[in-house]
Every structure is written in C-alpha cells, then in structure tokens.
C-alpha cells in the first residue's frame, strides 16, 4: 500500500486509536486479513468469521511485524477501532484509489471474469505497472484488499467485480470508482439467487452506470454478441466500445480456428489496425475473453501488434481453470474444477472435444450450484451435450444433480458403459485409475463446492507430468 500514517488512516475510516504510542507511524506493508500473510509494516484487518475471530490473532500479528490492527474492539495492542471493519476497509480503499492517480479498470460477467482479468493484467503489464485481483477475490472484502495492494508506481488497477444480488456491484463501484468498465456476458450463473437473466443483467449493468461520462473519460466496453449486455449502452453516460465476433464490433475476431491442441487462433481487428493471435489457452471461449482484453488495452493506448503479441504469450494466472497437464503416459488431464455454470460447462466440453480428436475423451462432471428451478433442465442439457459432442466417457460425480447429468446423457442416446454415475470423488478416482489408457483426455469440472479438483490432482500425483499452461 502507499504509505499512510496511522493517524491518517484513523481519520479516513472514522476510527479511534488505541494503544498507539506514535500515531505518525506509517503502514508501509500490505493490508491483510490473513495472519499468515503479515509482514513488517502491515496493517492487519480483524474480521469476525463463522469459525475464526481475527481479533484473537492481534498480539501475534503485531509480534510478526504489523504496525496496527483494524478492529471493532480494543485488542491490547496498537489498533484503530471502528464500528464496522468492512465499511472501514472500503473507506480506506476509496481513499487510496483517489490518491493513486492510476487508471482503474473494472469487469464483471456471468462467466469468464477471472480468465479475462488475467488476460487484461498480462497485456497491460507490458505497458505499465499493473495491479490486479488475485484469483477471484471479487467481493466486498477481496476487492478493497486488492486496491490497497497498489503502490505509487501502479498505473493500472484491474478489479474483478462479482455479484450475488442487485446492488452489490453498485457498492463495489462506490468503493473503487472505475474509469473503464467491461461487461462480458449475462448467463445463468447464480440464476437461482437472482431469479432470472433479466435480474442478472440489471445487476451486472450497475457497473456501466457507475462510470464517468464520456466527457470525463469514462469508457464502457460491452459484448456485441450478447443482446442483454449490448442493451446496457443505454444505461451509461460513458463512451461505448463494442467487442465480439459481430461485424459491428469495434474490436472483433475474424477467421477463428481451433487447432488440434484445442487452442484458438484468430485475426484481431481494432480501430487502429489488425494482427494475428494464436493463444496458449485452451478452448474457443477464450476468443471472447481475448477480445475483451484487447478492447481494454486498445482504449489504454496499446497497438494491435502489441496486444496480439501479449495475448499470444499469455497463460492462466489462476489455478484450476483449464489447467492442462500432460502425463508421461500420454494421458492429458484438464483441471477446470474451480467453478462451473451452464455456459462455462458447455465451453469446457467443446474444448475437450477439440483436444480429443482421435483420442478417447472423458468428462468427469459434478453439480453446477445455485441454479434454482433451472437446475434439472441445465444438468440434463449438459449431459445431452456431452453425447452430441461424442465425448467417449461421462462420469457424473455426486448426488441428485449428477444423476440428472447422467440421465440427460442416457436420454440423448448414451447407455451401457458410455456414462456412469458415481457417489463421490474417491469413487471417480478409483474408476479412472482402473480404466484410463495412454492417450486419453480427461476433463474435470464442477462447482467449487464439489471439490472435484481432488480428482484431477489424484490423476497427476506422482506422474511428474508437466503443466502445459499455467
């Protein structure tokens, strides 16, 4: 974080200093909520969780080098005490962002947020120092912590914004007001919580509503291929830039092909020129993500050739997202188990089909959570799609939702040993270990709560395989 005194922080967050001998002491290290991440000069933020109370670690974090604790009660060591720690953290983030002078880029969408954020970060880093959301820490705690990790040298701040309901993104844009806002898509992720795609669109569109006007430099970057996103142009005063495969898109892709490896290539068109892109990432769905990143980079002054080079060299910065490992015996394991929704599940299955041409393919799939009344239909549809894409083996892992996956496959024409329903991850591991053959390609994907990454990790454990893209 940029250096701030404890007195200034207390003033910004409306807190009271306790047990602080010298309020002029500065926070020069990271602002953290995990006691294991404390370093000399840190500010430790004490949250009260369901199982752990951060206040209990106050003494140990100060001993480890933290200069103070941001707390909701006195803790017997240097502390800034506030009524609400989360609100105070947000106020501190807003203060730091306003002082930075960096260009803030925010993005949201139902699918692909983290992968696109990683691409934007890797492209912009070639132009100037860039700070970006680690993993998918895109909520009211993770977002301000990311903002607070910026330094005086930071020129671009790339923040992923998630939502679980109406008003969430508006809250995040109030904390860290963006200049550039990107909306990727409106899908069915969390549809059970929102109640419908129109409500999801309402929530995602809060991002472009929070942008400055075109005259003040605000830019809304919208997916021309998604009608619900494109319609958000009427909800913003910012200048609108379209990306996609549509001929009307300002930044678009032509001649999209998927190589035998499952990696996409295309010709990138921008308002200032064209260039060829061959991606290291797997799956055609990354073309849309790449176009979104290209639109951001172009608006921030990068040429088509610079963008294409960066996109062609970019990898995945976040674990368990189309993470491909080649085993010595020729088995390819695709660990995409971080999360799943109907859109990302379909994209992953299509990538598996492309990667597995001429090889036997396995789709090890589990529950897609938070789909509400759409759960049965969506799981059934994914099972059917696996059959239509000629996936060789479907292994549905888990309870009721997994049974719906297998039922969809069965009703589409998959029977006998082509699809199987197993109760848990260990049963899936045992099945795969007994039946995998050299050259097979295995996709592992489900919502995070299912924990299917254990299947992928078990398949590569001890094999000395190499991760093809990380």
C-alpha positions as MATLAB code, in Angstrom:
seq = 'XXXXXXXXXXXXXXXXXXXXXXXXXXXXXXXXXXXXXXXXXXXXXXXXXXXXXXXXXXXXXXXXXXXXXXXXXXXXXXXXXXXXXXXXXXXXXXXXXXXXXXXXXXXXXXXXXXXXXXXXXXXXXXXXXXXXXXXXXXXXXXXXXXXXXXXXXXXXXXXXXXXXXXXXXXXXXXXXXXXXXXXXXXXXXXXXXXXXXXXXXXXXXXXXXXXXXXXXXXXXXXXXXXXXXXXXXXXXXXXXXXXXXXXXXXXXXXXXXXXXXXXXXXXXXXXXXXXXXXXXXXXXXXXXXXXXXXXXXXXXXXXXXXXXXXXXXXXXXXXXXXXXXXXXXXXXXXXXXXXXXXXXXXXXXXXXXXXXXXXXXXXXXXXXXXXXXXXXXXXXXXXXXXXXXXXXXXXXXXXXXXXXXXXXXXXXXXXXXXXXXXXXXXXXXXXXXXXXXXXXXXXXXXXXXXXXXXXXXXXXXXXXXXXXXX';
ca = [
       0.000    0.000    0.000;
       1.066    3.609   -0.427;
       2.499    4.780    2.889;
      -0.096    6.270    5.256;
       0.242    7.172    8.920;
      -1.969    5.503   11.495;
      -3.394    8.918   12.339;
      -4.386    9.486    8.700;
      -5.922    6.032    8.437;
      -7.936    6.592   11.619;
      -9.228    9.874   10.200;
     -10.157    8.302    6.852;
     -12.070    5.386    8.401;
     -13.624    7.347   11.264;
     -11.882    5.258   13.903;
     -10.262    5.776   17.287;
      -6.635    4.925   18.017;
      -5.962    2.583   20.935;
      -2.595    1.652   22.451;
      -0.729    3.522   19.706;
       2.244    5.400   21.216;
       3.067    7.247   17.989;
       0.179    7.884   15.530;
       2.676    9.176   12.962;
       3.967    5.634   12.406;
       3.229    4.601    8.825;
       1.753    1.486    7.295;
       4.327    0.607    4.654;
       3.491   -3.076    4.105;
       0.467   -4.955    2.887;
      -3.061   -4.663    4.266;
      -4.071   -8.261    5.040;
      -6.849  -10.216    6.708;
      -4.907  -13.497    6.994;
      -2.488  -13.510    9.925;
      -0.129  -15.769    7.942;
       0.377  -13.008    5.366;
       1.546  -10.359    7.821;
       4.909   -8.758    7.058;
       6.815   -5.856    8.621;
       4.799   -2.673    8.218;
       1.460   -4.427    7.617;
      -1.999   -3.382    8.738;
      -3.969   -6.418    9.890;
      -7.744   -6.322    9.368;
      -9.589   -8.304   12.056;
     -12.779   -9.833   10.690;
     -15.104  -11.982   12.764;
     -15.880  -15.127   10.778;
     -18.098  -18.117   11.387;
     -15.254  -20.167   12.849;
     -12.391  -17.727   13.434;
     -12.245  -14.280   15.046;
      -9.387  -12.196   13.659;
      -9.177  -10.245   16.919;
      -7.764  -13.369   18.575;
      -4.610  -13.018   16.430;
      -3.930   -9.382   17.310;
      -0.949   -9.989   19.563;
       0.699  -12.487   17.222;
       0.397  -10.275   14.123;
       1.954   -7.300   15.931;
       4.761   -9.568   17.065;
       5.187  -10.615   13.409;
       5.603   -7.002   12.311;
       2.154   -5.490   11.836;
       2.132   -1.858   12.969;
      -1.535   -1.982   13.979;
      -4.824   -3.851   13.805;
      -8.020   -2.515   12.213;
     -10.548   -3.844   14.696;
     -14.066   -3.489   16.045;
     -12.884   -3.513   19.673;
      -9.684   -2.790   21.623;
      -7.272   -5.727   21.467;
      -4.465   -4.772   23.833;
      -2.016   -3.898   21.041;
      -1.870   -0.900   18.655;
      -5.270   -0.707   16.975;
      -7.642    1.539   15.072;
     -11.089    0.718   16.418;
     -14.133    1.257   14.182;
     -17.826    0.442   14.327;
     -17.694   -1.797   11.262;
     -14.461   -3.264    9.932;
     -15.788   -3.958    6.418;
     -17.064   -0.405    5.989;
     -13.763    0.969    7.259;
     -11.788   -1.221    4.864;
     -13.860    0.089    1.974;
     -13.361    3.703    3.019;
      -9.605    3.168    3.197;
      -9.585    1.598   -0.269;
     -11.505    4.530   -1.734;
      -9.069    6.988   -0.158;
      -6.054    5.160   -1.564;
      -7.559    4.839   -5.052;
      -8.308    8.566   -5.135;
      -4.711    9.354   -4.185;
      -3.146    6.930   -6.640;
      -3.989    8.518   -9.945;
      -3.960    5.082  -11.584;
      -6.461    4.117  -14.280;
      -8.991    1.770  -12.715;
     -10.449   -0.963  -14.945;
     -13.395   -2.969  -13.578;
     -15.007   -6.013  -15.150;
     -17.942   -8.275  -14.474;
     -19.959  -11.004  -16.186;
     -21.578  -14.359  -15.570;
     -18.672  -16.390  -16.941;
     -15.031  -15.807  -17.760;
     -14.359  -12.940  -15.340;
     -11.225  -14.364  -13.805;
      -9.722  -15.634  -17.062;
     -10.367  -12.281  -18.740;
      -8.985  -10.351  -15.794;
      -5.826  -12.443  -16.013;
      -5.528  -11.655  -19.734;
      -6.055   -7.921  -19.207;
      -3.410   -7.878  -16.499;
      -0.843   -9.691  -18.636;
      -1.442   -7.364  -21.588;
      -1.376   -4.120  -19.588;
       1.733   -5.149  -17.641;
       3.641   -4.731  -20.900;
       2.731   -1.051  -20.926;
       2.998   -0.025  -17.261;
       2.975   -1.408  -13.677;
      -0.345   -3.162  -13.121;
      -2.094   -4.490  -10.007;
      -4.968   -6.935  -10.430;
      -7.365   -9.085   -8.435;
      -5.666  -12.314   -7.300;
      -7.712  -15.385   -8.150;
     -11.383  -14.485   -7.902;
     -11.329  -12.285   -4.768;
     -14.022  -10.103   -6.259;
     -16.315   -9.305   -3.340;
     -16.691   -6.539   -0.759;
     -13.593   -7.775    1.111;
     -11.322   -9.058   -1.650;
     -11.800   -6.032   -3.890;
     -10.667   -3.351   -1.398;
      -7.761   -5.542   -0.279;
      -6.639   -5.715   -3.919;
      -6.962   -1.949   -4.328;
      -4.898   -1.446   -1.197;
      -2.076   -3.537   -2.639;
      -1.381   -0.822   -5.232;
       1.697    1.373   -4.820;
       2.805    4.793   -6.031;
       4.219    3.096   -9.148;
       0.904    1.452  -10.107;
      -0.563    2.827  -13.328;
      -3.328    0.307  -13.998;
      -5.592   -1.270  -11.379;
      -7.673   -4.160  -12.764;
     -10.524   -5.226  -10.494;
     -12.906   -8.129  -10.968;
     -16.381   -7.479   -9.560;
     -18.788  -10.245   -8.603;
     -22.411  -10.031   -7.517;
     -24.821  -12.191   -5.565;
     -27.710   -9.758   -5.901;
     -28.944   -6.363   -7.029;
     -26.857   -3.520   -5.585;
     -23.639   -5.487   -4.987;
     -21.743   -4.107   -7.962;
     -23.032   -0.600   -7.265;
     -21.492   -0.925   -3.800;
     -18.167   -2.060   -5.277;
     -18.044    0.765   -7.824;
     -18.658    3.232   -4.990;
     -15.620    1.798   -3.172;
     -13.336    1.841   -6.204;
     -14.808    4.050   -8.959;
     -13.651    2.737  -12.361;
     -12.827    4.761  -15.444;
     -13.124    1.761  -17.766;
     -15.945   -0.739  -17.229;
     -16.191   -4.082  -19.028;
     -19.234   -6.390  -19.077;
     -18.536   -9.809  -20.579;
     -21.869  -11.609  -20.686;
     -25.145  -12.351  -18.937;
     -25.629  -16.065  -18.361;
     -27.283  -18.352  -15.863;
     -24.623  -18.462  -13.144;
     -26.348  -17.829   -9.780;
     -29.713  -17.633  -11.534;
     -31.277  -19.326   -8.523;
     -30.252  -16.384   -6.363;
     -31.181  -13.666   -8.858;
     -34.445  -15.131  -10.149;
     -33.804  -14.721  -13.885;
     -31.403  -13.485  -16.558;
     -33.078  -10.071  -16.662;
     -32.292   -9.601  -12.976;
     -28.703  -10.725  -13.613;
     -28.455   -8.140  -16.396;
     -29.805   -5.492  -14.049;
     -27.099   -6.313  -11.510;
     -24.209   -6.527  -13.994;
     -25.236   -3.262  -15.637;
     -24.646   -1.388  -12.406;
     -21.003   -1.351  -13.474;
     -21.588    0.863  -16.515;
     -23.975    3.053  -14.553;
     -21.110    3.811  -12.177;
     -18.752    5.055  -14.914;
     -17.911    8.726  -15.501;
     -19.326   10.449  -18.569;
     -17.642   10.274  -21.960;
     -16.531   13.886  -21.481;
     -14.845   12.856  -18.211;
     -13.073    9.924  -19.868;
     -15.464    7.102  -18.987;
     -15.441    4.061  -21.297;
     -17.968    1.196  -21.271;
     -16.758   -1.912  -23.093;
     -19.664   -4.198  -23.978;
     -20.075   -7.592  -25.642;
     -21.676   -7.017  -29.031;
     -22.609  -10.716  -29.253;
     -24.745  -10.708  -26.076;
     -28.044   -8.797  -26.515;
     -28.514   -8.246  -22.789;
     -25.022   -6.766  -22.489;
     -25.284   -4.698  -25.648;
     -28.507   -3.161  -24.321;
     -26.539   -1.737  -21.379;
     -25.311    1.018  -23.706;
     -28.470    2.924  -22.823;
     -27.610    2.777  -19.111;
     -24.319    4.652  -19.218;
     -23.046    8.152  -19.914;
     -19.638    6.749  -20.814;
     -18.374    6.259  -24.352;
     -19.364    2.779  -25.573;
     -16.945    0.363  -27.261;
     -18.198   -2.987  -28.585;
     -16.183   -6.202  -28.783;
     -17.076   -9.582  -30.230;
     -17.327  -11.521  -33.470;
     -20.136   -9.309  -34.782;
     -19.215   -7.207  -37.788;
     -20.428   -4.163  -35.854;
     -17.900   -4.666  -33.056;
     -15.127   -2.078  -32.755;
     -12.742   -4.825  -31.615;
     -13.516   -8.128  -33.269;
     -12.189  -11.502  -34.354;
     -12.145  -12.960  -37.835;
     -11.039  -16.339  -39.185;
     -11.410  -18.022  -35.794;
      -9.976  -21.527  -35.826;
      -9.373  -24.132  -33.143;
      -6.135  -26.042  -33.518;
      -5.936  -29.768  -32.847;
      -4.470  -28.940  -29.443;
      -7.706  -27.098  -28.566;
      -6.010  -23.689  -28.640;
      -7.720  -20.915  -30.633;
      -6.253  -18.639  -33.273;
      -7.829  -15.617  -34.967;
      -7.205  -12.308  -36.701;
      -7.635   -9.399  -34.299;
      -9.247   -6.250  -35.702;
      -9.010   -2.979  -33.780;
      -9.805    0.604  -34.864;
      -6.077    1.199  -35.329;
      -5.025   -1.984  -37.091;
      -5.064   -5.778  -37.318;
      -2.801   -8.587  -36.141;
      -2.763  -12.369  -35.800;
      -3.282  -14.087  -32.440;
      -2.519  -17.705  -31.529;
      -3.404  -18.364  -27.908;
      -1.745  -20.651  -25.382;
      -5.033  -21.055  -23.522;
      -7.416  -23.901  -24.322;
     -10.949  -23.537  -25.654;
     -12.682  -21.356  -28.233;
     -14.472  -19.458  -25.449;
     -11.181  -17.685  -24.753;
     -11.565  -15.780  -28.035;
     -14.294  -13.638  -26.491;
     -12.191  -13.159  -23.366;
      -9.215  -12.132  -25.506;
     -11.301   -9.630  -27.470;
     -12.498   -8.077  -24.228;
      -8.914   -7.740  -23.033;
      -7.883   -6.329  -26.414;
     -10.629   -3.694  -26.252;
      -9.418   -2.553  -22.830;
      -5.782   -2.448  -23.944;
      -6.597   -0.561  -27.134;
      -8.503    2.082  -25.174;
      -5.473    2.464  -22.916;
      -3.116    3.156  -25.795;
      -1.700   -0.165  -26.981;
      -1.336   -1.047  -30.669;
      -2.875   -4.094  -32.356;
       0.551   -5.731  -32.712;
       1.421   -5.130  -29.051;
      -1.905   -6.563  -27.946;
      -1.679   -9.591  -30.243;
       1.824  -10.429  -29.030;
       0.750  -10.184  -25.394;
      -2.375  -12.310  -25.946;
      -0.379  -14.948  -27.810;
       2.054  -15.272  -24.923;
      -0.453  -15.042  -22.043;
      -1.137  -18.016  -19.812;
      -3.544  -18.730  -16.978;
      -2.657  -16.970  -13.723;
      -5.324  -18.699  -11.637;
      -5.403  -22.351  -10.635;
      -7.870  -24.988  -11.780;
      -9.105  -23.069  -14.821;
      -8.463  -25.199  -17.923;
      -5.153  -26.182  -16.313;
      -3.712  -28.774  -18.670;
      -1.220  -31.416  -17.521;
       0.384  -33.929  -19.856;
       1.291  -37.182  -18.092;
       4.323  -39.197  -19.200;
       1.982  -41.966  -20.407;
       0.222  -39.561  -22.787;
      -2.891  -39.004  -20.663;
      -3.954  -35.346  -20.711;
      -5.715  -34.042  -17.587;
      -7.700  -30.804  -17.896;
      -8.399  -29.416  -14.436;
     -11.214  -26.871  -14.802;
     -12.656  -27.622  -11.376;
     -12.561  -24.156   -9.822;
     -16.205  -23.476  -10.651;
     -18.961  -24.257  -13.134;
     -22.119  -22.823  -14.632;
     -24.018  -23.890  -17.767;
     -22.086  -21.532  -20.058;
     -18.630  -22.479  -18.803;
     -19.566  -26.169  -18.742;
     -20.564  -26.073  -22.409;
     -17.380  -24.200  -23.319;
     -15.229  -26.741  -21.470;
     -16.948  -29.687  -23.170;
     -16.376  -28.138  -26.595;
     -12.716  -27.607  -25.714;
     -12.492  -31.264  -24.635;
     -13.983  -32.373  -27.948;
     -11.432  -30.283  -29.862;
      -8.486  -31.508  -27.786;
      -9.587  -35.112  -28.010;
      -9.890  -35.570  -31.766;
      -8.595  -39.046  -32.498;
      -8.303  -39.811  -28.778;
     -10.645  -41.194  -26.141;
     -12.223  -38.430  -24.073;
     -13.573  -38.397  -20.515;
     -15.842  -35.770  -18.979;
     -15.803  -36.020  -15.177;
     -18.564  -33.634  -14.162;
     -20.384  -32.641  -10.997;
     -23.033  -30.265   -9.744;
     -23.478  -26.736  -11.066;
     -24.678  -24.902   -7.961;
     -27.142  -22.037   -7.446;
     -29.319  -22.721  -10.498;
     -32.609  -22.812   -8.578;
     -35.576  -24.019  -10.622;
     -33.364  -24.321  -13.708;
     -31.114  -26.967  -12.141;
     -32.788  -30.068  -13.595;
     -33.026  -28.682  -17.120;
     -29.484  -27.323  -17.143;
     -27.846  -30.516  -15.841;
     -29.914  -32.587  -18.288;
     -28.781  -30.317  -21.138;
     -25.109  -30.679  -20.234;
     -25.417  -34.459  -20.201;
     -27.052  -34.350  -23.633;
     -24.342  -32.049  -24.993;
     -21.623  -34.463  -23.891;
     -23.236  -37.113  -26.086;
     -23.709  -34.766  -29.048;
     -20.015  -33.844  -28.883;
     -19.118  -37.561  -28.934;
     -17.405  -37.467  -25.541;
     -16.283  -41.042  -25.020;
     -16.996  -41.416  -21.303;
     -19.155  -39.328  -18.969;
     -18.542  -39.766  -15.242;
     -21.185  -37.898  -13.214;
     -19.982  -37.385   -9.647;
     -22.199  -36.660   -6.655;
     -25.861  -36.737   -5.716;
     -29.104  -35.657   -7.346;
     -27.641  -33.150   -9.830;
     -25.066  -35.694  -11.008;
     -27.841  -38.186  -11.628;
     -29.526  -35.575  -13.830;
     -26.314  -35.238  -15.848;
     -26.258  -38.963  -16.489;
     -29.990  -39.028  -17.216;
     -29.536  -36.359  -19.889;
     -26.759  -38.409  -21.491;
     -28.845  -41.567  -21.318;
     -31.886  -39.906  -22.905;
     -29.684  -38.500  -25.672;
     -28.532  -41.990  -26.565;
     -25.697  -42.844  -24.181;
     -26.082  -46.128  -22.369;
     -24.061  -49.089  -21.204;
     -20.557  -48.066  -20.194;
     -20.552  -44.720  -22.013;
     -21.869  -42.905  -18.933;
     -21.746  -43.731  -15.261;
     -22.913  -42.110  -12.025;
     -20.592  -42.425   -9.014;
     -21.246  -41.228   -5.483;
     -18.120  -39.216   -4.675;
     -14.653  -38.105   -5.728;
     -12.909  -41.210   -4.423;
     -15.195  -43.439   -6.485;
     -14.377  -41.328   -9.541;
     -10.642  -41.589   -8.833;
     -10.840  -45.371   -8.449;
     -12.799  -45.708  -11.691;
     -10.414  -43.539  -13.694;
      -7.278  -45.172  -12.333;
      -8.597  -48.572  -13.370;
      -9.782  -47.596  -16.849;
      -7.592  -44.784  -18.194;
      -5.436  -45.675  -21.182;
      -2.402  -43.871  -22.638;
      -3.534  -41.016  -24.841;
      -6.868  -40.383  -23.090;
      -8.016  -36.817  -22.414;
      -9.821  -36.160  -19.112;
     -11.821  -33.011  -18.292;
     -12.704  -32.428  -14.642;
     -15.293  -29.731  -13.909;
     -17.947  -28.820  -11.320;
     -18.879  -26.039   -8.948;
     -16.230  -25.269   -6.350;
     -18.254  -26.803   -3.520;
     -17.976  -30.263   -5.088;
     -14.186  -30.353   -4.748;
     -13.520  -32.193   -7.993;
     -10.015  -30.719   -8.170;
      -9.103  -33.688   -5.948;
      -9.841  -35.986   -8.871;
      -7.534  -34.075  -11.209;
      -4.799  -33.840   -8.590;
      -5.006  -37.574   -7.891;
      -4.635  -38.350  -11.595;
      -1.396  -36.374  -11.931;
       0.037  -37.042   -8.473;
       3.396  -38.738   -8.708;
       3.380  -38.838  -12.517;
       5.857  -35.982  -12.967;
       3.547  -34.522  -15.584;
       4.100  -31.054  -16.975;
       1.517  -28.301  -16.805;
       1.133  -27.070  -20.373;
      -0.450  -23.750  -19.457;
      -0.446  -22.135  -16.040;
];
